[in-house]
C-alpha cells in the first residue's frame, strides 16, 4: 500500500450567498467545515474547540465523506479503531476556478480488513450553494418570513474504484467485500433528530452504552433527543427511509435552528454497514450517532450510498442537499412540518 504523505495546510475557502449566508470548505478532509445562515448566528455544524479530543485528529467537526462498512475499514483484527490518515485528512486538493463552486479531488488506497483486499479509490467532491426551497414553493409563508435566515448547499460526490493488490488467498476470507460513500454531519448537542419514515418504524441499535435509547416514536417517523452521558448509534433501513432527515435545536427562549438533509435512497441497493453482531446485514442507509459528551459533545447525522463490490472496477455517484434555517421558534417548527412532516415535539 502506498505510504500516506501529509497534505499542505491551505486555509479554508468559502462560498457566500450575498445575504450574510456562507459555507466554509476545508481542504483537509474536503469537508464543509462551517455553515452560517447569517453573520450573527452560530454554524449549523459542531466544531471542535481544539481541546475536544486531541487524540482524534479527524474530529474537527463539519460535514465529511468517509468510506464504509465501518468495521471493515477502521478496525484491525483485535478490534482497535483507527481512521486511515490517507482517507481523513487525506491528500485532497481544492480547485477554486469558479466563484460559485468549490471542487476537491484525491486518490487513496484502503485495506478492506476482513477480506484482506486493497482498494484504489479516486474521489471527487463539488460544493455549490442551493436556493431556499420556499423561493420555489410558496405554499407556506413560514420560510419566506424576513425573520428567518437561510443558507443551503449541494454536494456531489463521485467514487471510482479499482481492485488493488491482495494478501495471499490463504490469509483472506471468502466473503465478498464492499465499499460505499458514507456522509457524516456533526451537529451540536441538545437538539432533536427528526426522522420521517414510510409508516411506523423503530430504528435498529447499532451499538449503545445503555440498555434503552430514548426514541420518541410517531406514526410516520421518530425523534431522538441528543442529551445525556451515554453514547449510541441507531440505524434505519432503505425500505423505511424517505431520503430526508433533520435536526432541530432551541437556541434560546425565542429562536431555533433547523438543518435538513435530502438524499437519494435505493431500496434495492446494497447498504453494507453492519452492527458488530450481524455482519450479514445489508440495509442500513441512515444512521444517527450521539457521543454522550465523550468525544467533544456532538451528534452525527449520517447516510450511505449503495455499495460497490471491491472485486471488480466500478463507479458510483451521490448527490445531496442541505437546507439550514434560523429564526423564531414557531417559524422553524412550521418549516420542519413542511419539509419533514413532523415537529420537534409530539
Buried (B, 14 or more C-beta within 10 A) or exposed (E): EEEBEEBEEEEBBEBBBEEBBBBBBBBBBBBBBBBBBBEEBBBBBBBBEEEBBEEEBBBBBBBBBBBBBBBBBBBEEEEEEEBBBBBBBBBBBBEEEEEEBBBBBBBBBBBBBBBBBBBBBBBBBBBBBBEBBBEEEEEBEBBBBEEBBBBBBBBBBBBBBBBBEBEEEEEBEEEEBBBBBBBBBBBBBEBBBBBBBEEEBEBBBBEBEEEEBEBBEBEBBBBBBBBBEBBBBBBBBBBBBBBBBBBBBBBEEEBBBBBBBBBBBEBEBBBBBBBEEEBEBBBBBBBBBBBBBEBBBBBBBBBBBBBBBBBEEBEBEBBBBBBBBBBBBEBBBBBBBBBBBBBBEE
